[in-house]
Structures are given as structure tokens and as C-alpha cells.
Amino acid sequence: MGKILARAQIERGFRTEIQVRHHRMLADLTSDKGGGDQGPTPPEILLASLAACSAIFAKIFAERAGLSGPITVEAEAETPEPPTLVRNFRVRVKIPGLPKDDLEKAKAFVERCVVSQTLSLAHHVELLLGA
């Protein structure tokens, strides 16, 4: 069984450095939550992951169907007040030139994106805490 790994480190404030393989990115909280707004919040990164995964699957479908042009994806989610969870994800995908007859086939393919599948299922998260 394969695994993926991400590491995060905070040295001061809420600015979080994240490393995945050799890639680095930042996360932070917004200014009104005490952060410096130097990167997206963790829930925004989750939503960005859904958008990126959906875009990649849409691009794969488009290429296999012989379609070209830019794929655009908008992902949104609700954050109840106070924002203690992210729920009800909605993804809008645009594939230029997609025939109406292929809409359901494309939808079924894009819905197979790993992030979408993961968010659609309930999973256990094990927290191991140490000093």
C-alpha cells in the first residue's frame, strides 16, 4: 500500500510552512483570526486540492475525447458559523467544446477524482500527539 506524506512547521505566528516531496507552500490564518494572511487557510487548501484534482481529471477526459482549450474549475464549500467544518462542496467544471451527449460521461469521469472520492466518504483521522 502506498502512502503520501506532508510536513508542516510553524515557528512564529500562524504562518505555516508545508512540504510535500520537494514542493513547499505556505498556509496562514486571515488577519481577523490573528494570522498574517501570508497564504491560504488550511480549509482553502483543501478546497484548492478539490479544484485542482477535478481540473486534472477534466483535462484527462478532454484529451481522450480530442477536445482542446482551457479547462476551468470553480470549487466552493459552506463554512457554518463559527467555521468549525467545511461541508457541502460544489465543483463547476467547464470543458470547451464538450458535446451535450457526453455531459454525463464526463461528469462520471471527473467525479472519480481522488480528492472528490475522499471527501465523499467518511474517514477516520488518527491523531498521535507528542512533545
C-alpha positions in Angstrom: 0.0 0.0 0.0 1.4 3.4 -1.0 1.4 6.5 1.2 1.7 10.2 0.7 3.2 12.5 3.3 3.0 16.2 4.1 5.0 18.0 6.8 4.1 21.3 8.4 6.0 23.6 10.7 5.2 26.8 12.5 7.9 28.9 14.0 6.1 32.1 14.9 2.6 33.4 14.4 0.3 31.1 12.4 2.4 31.2 9.2 2.8 27.5 8.4 5.4 26.1 6.0 4.2 22.9 4.3 6.4 20.5 2.4 5.2 17.7 0.1 8.0 15.8 -1.5 10.3 18.7 -2.8 7.5 21.2 -3.0 6.9 23.9 -0.5 3.9 26.1 0.1 2.5 28.4 2.8 -0.7 28.4 4.8 -1.8 31.0 7.3 -4.8 32.4 9.0 -6.6 35.5 7.9 -5.7 38.8 9.7 -9.1 38.8 11.5 -8.2 35.4 13.0 -4.7 36.5 14.2 -2.7 35.4 11.2 -0.7 37.4 8.7 -2.7 36.2 5.7 0.6 35.1 4.0 -1.1 32.1 2.4 -4.4 30.3 2.1 -6.0 28.9 5.2 -6.0 25.1 5.6 -9.7 24.8 4.5 -8.9 26.9 1.4 -6.0 24.5 0.6 -8.5 21.6 0.9 -10.8 23.3 -1.5 -7.9 24.1 -3.8 -7.0 20.4 -3.8 -10.5 19.5 -4.9 -10.4 22.1 -7.7 -7.0 21.0 -8.9 -7.9 17.3 -8.9 -11.2 18.0 -10.7 -9.3 20.1 -13.3 -6.8 17.3 -13.9 -9.5 14.7 -14.4 -11.4 17.0 -16.7 -8.2 17.6 -18.7 -7.6 13.8 -19.0 -11.2 13.4 -20.2 -10.9 16.3 -22.7 -7.7 15.0 -24.1 -9.1 11.5 -24.6 -12.2 13.0 -26.3 -9.9 15.0 -28.6 -11.0 18.3 -27.1 -8.7 21.3 -26.6 -8.9 24.6 -24.8 -8.5 25.7 -21.2 -10.3 23.7 -18.5 -11.8 26.0 -15.8 -12.9 24.8 -12.4 -14.5 26.7 -9.5 -14.9 24.9 -6.2 -16.8 26.2 -3.3 -17.9 24.9 0.1 -20.0 26.1 3.0 -18.4 27.1 6.4 -21.1 27.3 9.1 -20.6 30.0 11.7 -18.4 29.6 13.6 -16.3 27.8 10.9 -15.7 24.5 12.6 -16.0 22.4 9.5 -16.2 22.6 5.7 -19.2 21.0 4.1 -21.4 20.8 1.0 -18.7 21.0 -1.7 -19.7 22.2 -5.1 -17.5 22.0 -8.2 -18.2 23.7 -11.5 -16.1 22.4 -14.4 -16.0 23.9 -17.9 -14.7 21.8 -20.8 -14.7 23.8 -24.0 -16.4 22.1 -26.9 -17.9 19.3 -24.8 -20.9 17.9 -26.7 -24.1 17.7 -24.6 -24.3 13.9 -25.4 -21.0 13.5 -23.4 -22.0 15.5 -20.3 -22.9 12.5 -18.1 -19.9 10.6 -19.2 -17.6 13.5 -18.4 -19.3 14.1 -15.1 -18.9 10.4 -14.1 -15.2 10.6 -15.0 -14.4 13.8 -13.2 -16.3 12.6 -10.1 -13.7 9.8 -9.9 -11.0 12.4 -8.9 -9.2 11.2 -5.8 -9.9 14.2 -3.7 -13.6 14.2 -4.6 -13.9 10.5 -3.8 -12.1 11.1 -0.5 -14.4 13.9 0.5 -17.5 11.9 -0.4 -16.6 9.2 2.1 -16.3 9.3 5.9 -12.8 8.5 7.1 -11.1 8.1 10.4 -8.4 10.5 11.3 -5.9 9.2 13.9 -4.2 11.9 15.9 -0.9 11.0 17.6 0.3 13.7 20.0 3.8 14.1 21.4 6.2 16.6 22.8 
